[in-house]
Amino acid sequence: MIVRKLRLQRGWSQDQLSQLSGLSVRTIQRIEGGQKPGLESLKSLAAVFEINVADLEREPDMNNEIQVTDNEKAVLEQVRAIKDFYTHLTSYVLVITVIFIINFVTGTGYMWAWWPAMGWGVGIISHGLSAFEVLNFFGPDWEKKQIEKRLGRKL
């Protein structure tokens, strides 16, 4: 999370950080995903961010300038969910377009391409409602209520 926060503070994409640090984009993704980086990766990132390697290695504490608050984590997760939705939507549009082209070219007379478009479309709508928190039946509030119910006390 620290690497991601530092990257976003500077307005860099993962690709830009990759180019600046000499690490692969996949390595940046793994580090931001929580995987422990090697010493050489830490050195490269510390040099790019102009901080000490020790600041990247340790967990953020109250005295550390580079800490990620719970609110920031929640917002980062929501933005990631929205990004995942747009990626899903792009895949849907591309694949369904190809399916309709195949259906048209084969000229079977029956428009069978509507069935996968509708089936996958339901998943896209569900994903969008969840990503934008329009209908959040099983969101954080629901989780908290379920935990409190099973514990028999307030958190």
C-alpha positions, 0 to 999 in steps of 0.5 A: 500500500505504501508504494501505491500511495507514493505512486499515486501522490506523484500521479504516476501510472504503474507503467511510468513507475516501472520505467523510472525504477527499472522494474517490470510492471508485473513486479510493481503490481505484485508489490502493490498487491501485498507481495514482499519485494526483494532488496534490489526492488526496494532499492530501486523504488526507494531511489525513485521515491527519494526515500530510505529503503527502511521507510519502504520496508517497515509497516506504517506507524503513527510517526511515519509520514507515509501511512495509509489510513483506513479511509484511503484504503477504502477509497483505493479499493473502491477505485480498483473495483471501478477500474475492474468494472471498466475492464470487464465492460471493455471485454464484454463489448469487444467479445460480444461484437465479435460474436455478433460479427460471427453470427452475421457472417455465418448467416444462419438466419437465427440471431443466437448472439443475443443469448450470450449478450443478454447472459453476460449483460446481466453479469455486467449490470451486477458488476456495475451496481456493485462497483459503483455501490448503487445496490450494496446488499453485502457491503461493509454495513451488512458485514458489520451487522453480521459480525455483531449479530454473531458476537452478540455485541457491538464492535 
